[in-house]
């Protein structure tokens, strides 16, 4: 595919790392600004003795309802957190602590081997505390199958945690099918939905999940705020991990940041309104990017096409046994693009991506892979520029290394 070199009327470097974080939508920033100063809605939502507190509480509860509407939940099932990392920790550790209280022993947890570190690390911590953990390997597209889950279950399995969308590959797991395996066995099901909520339709009732983690900054809301969906049922109990006042129905203490909650709520409402249009346009731009570089030597798409979220494209530049390029060299050479070699949480590490290795890539291929992620504010002009920049950079590197 050939493009005419566009006039650079946009800011460089071009941002293609939307899976790491998204910019706050202007409407969201405006709503948040209204909750910061004396003239605005700045009060403590837990202050129930005066009008200022009542107004702040009303704003927070309206935002809670906006999030509940986005995922098909009851407002009483939405627990505020500082983000998906805290939500994941609360889900895994909270359920595990409750299990140990009831059984006086550690039970069995099932996760996937390609979960975000916000699930892998709490699971490893629980392992040190006497719980056993099974880490399921995905198929070559990064998908966990029902057969994977069913074969791993034991008599003392009490929790399964499988992400809905993988943050490096974009693969979408069939969470409904996975949760249906657990339900008749009385096993709770948690899903890290940081990369799916706000980007693809999520209905917690239809999915059959008991717990689901959400992050605002993945769908054009602010950093530092998220939520955990906790299904209202007698068999779904979590022990609080943060104590000090009994906020959020004794599940998560701490003064709520009104502006953060309001921002997340506004972002949720915008996402619900724009989701269909966003997904179609972003998918088109992602495919435009892929087809623009697909004919380069030794290039292969790591992320699947059929079952993937709209914005993520993971590509290796070392297919067919080629030596390829070091990932750091590629990133430094693509100086006019903001992309990543994996999860943002692992960007300081030079180790090959554990996600890519889990789907069968060797060290050379994994280290020569990049994740491009497209978002709401990406333009066709930027994609055309990215294609030209990638093609020129790869050609130059090939010429230098030959």
C-alpha positions in Angstrom: 0.0 0.0 0.0 1.4 3.4 -0.9 0.5 6.7 0.7 1.3 10.2 -0.3 3.4 11.8 2.4 1.0 14.0 4.3 1.7 17.5 5.4 2.5 17.4 9.2 -0.3 19.6 10.4 -0.6 17.5 13.6 1.6 17.4 16.6 4.6 15.0 16.7 5.4 12.6 18.0 2.1 11.0 17.0 0.5 9.3 20.0 -0.3 5.6 19.3 -0.2 4.2 22.8 -3.9 4.5 23.8 -3.8 1.1 25.4 -1.4 2.5 28.0 -3.6 5.5 28.7 -6.0 7.9 27.0 -6.1 11.7 27.2 -8.9 13.0 29.3 -11.9 14.0 27.1 -12.5 17.8 27.1 -16.0 17.3 28.4 -14.6 15.2 31.3 -12.0 17.8 32.2 -14.6 20.5 32.3 -16.8 18.5 34.6 -13.9 17.8 36.9 -12.9 21.4 37.0 -16.3 22.3 38.5 -15.4 20.1 41.5 -12.1 21.7 42.6 -12.6 25.3 43.8 -14.6 27.1 46.5 -17.1 28.2 43.9 -17.6 24.6 42.7 -18.7 21.2 44.1 -15.5 20.6 46.2 -16.8 19.2 49.5 -16.3 15.8 51.1 -19.0 13.5 49.9 -19.1 11.9 53.4 -19.9 15.2 55.1 -23.7 14.8 55.7 -24.2 17.7 58.0 -24.4 20.5 55.4 -25.4 21.4 51.9 -21.9 21.3 50.5 -21.4 17.7 51.5 -24.9 16.7 50.3 -24.2 18.2 46.8 -20.8 16.4 46.6 -22.5 13.1 47.6 -25.2 13.6 45.0 -22.5 14.2 42.3 -20.6 11.1 43.4 -23.7 9.0 43.4 -24.7 10.3 39.9 -21.3 9.3 38.7 -21.7 5.8 40.3 -25.0 5.5 38.4 -23.3 6.4 35.1 -20.7 3.7 35.6 -23.4 1.2 36.6 -25.3 2.0 33.4 -22.2 1.4 31.3 -21.8 -2.1 32.6 -25.4 -3.1 33.2 -25.1 -3.1 37.0 -27.0 -1.9 40.0 -25.5 1.3 41.5 -25.1 -0.5 44.8 -22.7 -3.0 43.0 -20.2 -0.3 42.1 -17.3 0.2 44.6 -15.0 3.1 44.0 -11.2 2.4 43.9 -8.1 4.3 42.8 -8.0 2.3 39.6 -8.0 -1.2 38.2 -4.9 -2.2 40.1 -6.5 -1.6 43.4 -9.8 -3.2 42.1 -7.9 -6.3 41.1 -6.1 -6.4 44.5 -9.3 -6.0 46.3 -11.0 -8.7 44.3 -8.3 -11.3 44.7 -7.1 -10.6 48.2 -10.6 -9.7 49.5 -12.1 -13.0 48.2 -9.1 -15.0 49.4 -9.2 -13.5 52.9 -12.9 -14.3 53.2 -12.3 -17.9 52.0 -9.6 -18.4 54.6 -11.8 -17.0 57.3 -14.5 -19.5 56.5 -12.2 -22.5 55.8 -9.2 -21.9 58.0 -6.9 -22.8 55.1 -5.8 -21.5 51.7 -7.7 -22.7 48.7 -7.0 -22.8 44.9 -7.1 -19.9 42.5 -7.0 -20.0 38.6 -5.7 -17.2 36.5 -4.2 -16.9 33.1 -0.5 -16.6 32.5 -0.9 -13.5 30.5 -2.9 -11.4 33.0 -1.8 -7.9 33.7 0.8 -7.6 36.6 -2.1 -6.2 38.7 -3.5 -9.7 38.8 -0.3 -11.8 38.5 1.4 -10.0 41.4 -1.5 -10.3 43.9 -1.8 -14.0 42.9 1.9 -14.5 43.6 1.5 -12.8 46.9 -1.4 -15.0 47.9 0.7 -18.0 46.9 3.3 -17.0 49.5 0.5 -16.9 52.0 -0.5 -20.5 51.5 -2.9 -20.4 48.6 -2.3 -22.4 45.4 -2.4 -20.8 42.0 -2.8 -22.3 38.5 -1.7 -20.1 35.6 -3.3 -21.1 32.3 -1.5 -20.8 29.1 -3.5 -19.2 26.2 -3.8 -20.5 22.7 -1.7 -18.9 19.9 -4.1 -15.9 19.7 -3.9 -15.2 23.4 -7.3 -16.7 24.2 -8.2 -18.8 27.2 -10.7 -21.5 26.3 -13.4 -23.1 28.4 -11.5 -26.3 28.2 -8.4 -24.6 29.7 -10.5 -23.5 32.7 -12.4 -26.6 33.2 -9.3 -28.8 33.3 -7.7 -26.7 35.9 -10.5 -26.7 38.5 -10.1 -28.6 41.7 -12.4 -29.4 44.7 -11.0 -26.4 46.6 -11.0 -23.9 43.7 -12.8 -20.8 45.0 -11.9 -18.1 42.5 -11.1 -17.8 38.7 -9.8 -14.5 37.4 -9.5 -14.1 33.6 -9.1 -10.7 31.9 -11.7 -9.8 29.2 -9.2 -8.1 26.9 -5.5 -8.7 26.9 -3.6 -5.4 27.1 -0.8 -6.3 24.7 -2.6 -8.4 22.1 -6.2 -7.1 22.3 -7.7 -10.6 22.3 -11.2 -10.9 23.7 -11.9 -13.8 26.0 -15.4 -15.3 26.0 -16.0 -14.4 29.6 -19.6 -15.7 29.6 -18.6 -19.2 28.6 -15.8 -19.2 31.2 -18.0 -18.0 34.0 -20.7 -20.5 33.2 -18.2 -23.3 34.0 -17.6 -21.9 37.4 -21.2 -21.0 38.4 -22.6 -24.5 39.1 -19.5 -25.3 41.1 -19.9 -22.3 43.4 -16.7 -20.8 42.2 -16.5 -17.0 42.0 -15.5 -15.4 38.7 -13.5 -12.2 38.4 -12.5 -10.4 35.3 -10.0 -7.5 34.8 -11.9 -5.4 32.3 -9.6 -2.4 32.2 -9.1 -2.8 28.5 -12.7 -3.5 27.5 -15.1 -1.3 29.5 -15.8 1.8 27.5 -14.5 0.3 24.3 -16.8 -2.7 23.8 -20.2 -3.5 25.2 -20.0 -5.0 28.7 -23.0 -6.3 30.5 -22.1 -7.9 33.8 -25.3 -9.8 34.1 -25.0 -11.3 30.7 -21.3 -12.2 31.3 -22.2 -13.9 34.6 -19.3 -12.4 36.5 -19.2 -11.9 40.2 -16.5 -9.2 40.2 -15.2 -7.0 37.5 -12.4 -4.3 37.6 -12.6 -1.0 35.7 -10.1 1.8 35.1 -11.2 5.4 34.1 -8.0 6.4 32.3 -8.4 3.6 29.7 -11.6 5.3 28.4 -10.8 9.0 28.4 -11.3 9.6 32.1 -8.8 10.7 34.7 -6.0 8.6 36.2 -6.3 7.7 39.8 -9.8 6.4 39.9 -11.5 3.1 39.0 -14.2 0.8 40.3 -14.8 -2.8 41.2 -18.2 -4.3 40.4 -19.2 -6.6 43.2 -22.4 -8.7 42.5 -24.9 -8.2 45.3 -25.4 -11.8 46.5 -24.9 -13.6 49.8 -22.2 -15.8 48.2 -20.1 -12.8 47.0 -18.2 -11.4 50.0 -14.9 -9.6 50.0 -12.8 -8.6 53.0 -11.7 -4.9 52.9 -8.0 -4.3 52.2 -8.1 -0.6 53.2 -9.5 0.3 56.6 -10.4 3.7 58.1 -14.0 4.8 58.2 -15.9 2.0 56.6 -16.7 3.9 53.3 -18.1 2.1 50.3 -20.2 -0.3 52.4 -17.2 -1.3 54.4 -15.4 -2.6 51.3 -13.0 0.3 50.7 -12.3 3.1 53.2 -11.1 6.6 52.2 -12.5 10.0 51.4 -13.8 9.9 47.8 -12.3 12.4 45.4 -15.4 14.1 44.1 -13.7 15.4 40.9 -12.2 12.0 40.1 -15.5 10.2 40.5 -17.4 12.8 38.5 -14.7 12.6 35.8 -15.1 8.8 35.5 -18.8 9.1 35.5 -18.8 11.6 32.6 -16.3 9.5 30.7 -18.6 6.5 31.1 -21.5 8.3 29.8 -19.5 9.6 26.8 -18.2 6.1 26.1 -21.7 4.7 26.1 -22.8 7.3 23.6 -19.8 7.1 21.3 -18.9 3.4 21.6 -20.3 2.2 18.4 -18.9 5.0 16.3 -15.5 4.9 18.1 -15.1 1.2 17.6 -15.9 1.2 13.9 -13.6 4.2 13.1 -10.8 3.0 15.3 -10.9 -0.5 13.7 -10.7 1.1 10.3 -7.6 3.1 11.3 -6.0 0.1 12.9 -6.4 -1.9 9.7 -5.2 1.0 7.6 -2.0 1.0 9.7 -1.6 -2.8 9.4 -2.1 -3.0 5.7 0.3 -0.1 5.3 3.2 -2.1 6.8 2.1 -5.8 6.3 4.3 -6.2 3.2 7.6 -5.2 5.0 10.1 -8.0 5.3 9.7 -10.4 8.2 6.6 -8.6 9.6 3.9 -10.6 11.3 0.8 -9.6 13.2 0.8 -11.1 16.7 -2.7 -9.9 17.6 -5.7 -11.9 16.1 -8.2 -10.2 13.8 -11.5 -12.0 14.6 -11.6 -11.8 18.4 -9.8 -8.5 19.3 -10.7 -5.1 20.7 -10.7 -2.4 18.0 -7.6 -0.4 18.9 -4.7 -2.7 19.5 -2.2 -3.9 16.9 0.8 -6.0 18.0 3.4 -6.6 15.4 6.7 -8.5 15.3 9.5 -7.4 12.9 11.4 -10.6 13.2 9.3 -13.3 11.7 10.5 -16.4 9.7 13.6 -16.8 11.8 15.0 -13.4 10.9 17.3 -11.8 13.4 15.1 -8.8 13.6 15.7 -5.6 15.5 16.1 -5.1 19.2 12.9 -3.6 20.5 14.7 -0.7 22.2 16.4 0.1 18.8 13.0 0.1 17.1 11.5 2.4 19.7 14.4 4.8 19.6 14.4 4.8 15.8 10.6 5.5 15.6 11.2 8.8 17.3 8.1 10.5 15.8 5.7 7.8 17.1 4.7 7.2 20.7 4.3 3.4 20.8 5.3 0.7 23.3 7.0 -2.7 23.3 4.4 -4.1 25.7 2.5 -3.2 28.8 3.3 0.3 30.2 3.8 -1.3 33.6 6.7 -3.3 32.2 8.2 -0.6 29.9 11.3 -0.2 32.2 12.2 -3.9 31.8 14.3 -5.1 28.9 13.0 -8.7 29.3 10.9 -10.0 26.4 7.2 -9.8 26.9 5.8 -12.7 28.9 2.6 -12.3 27.0 4.2 -12.8 23.6 6.3 -15.7 24.8 3.2 -17.4 26.2 1.6 -17.4 22.7 4.7 -19.0 21.2 7.1 -16.2 20.2 10.8 -16.8 20.9 12.9 -14.1 22.7 14.1 -12.6 19.4 10.5 -12.2 18.0 9.2 -10.9 21.3 11.9 -8.3 21.7 11.4 -7.2 18.1 7.6 -6.6 18.6 5.8 -3.4 19.1 2.3 -2.6 20.2 0.5 0.2 18.3 -2.8 1.3 19.9 -5.3 3.6 18.2 -7.8 5.8 20.0 -10.7 8.3 19.8 -8.5 11.2 18.8 -6.3 9.4 16.2 -6.7 10.8 12.7 -6.3 9.2 9.3 -3.6 11.7 8.6 -1.6 10.5 11.6 -2.0 6.9 10.6 -0.7 7.7 7.1 2.2 9.5 8.6 2.9 6.5 10.9 2.9 4.1 8.0 5.5 6.2 6.1 7.6 6.6 9.2 7.6 2.9 10.0 8.3 1.9 6.5 11.2 4.4 6.2 12.7 3.4 9.5 12.5 -0.3 9.0 14.0 0.0 5.5 16.8 2.1 6.9 17.5 -0.4 9.7 17.5 -3.3 7.3 20.0 -1.6 5.0 22.2 -0.8 8.0 22.2 -4.3 9.4 22.8 -6.0 6.0 
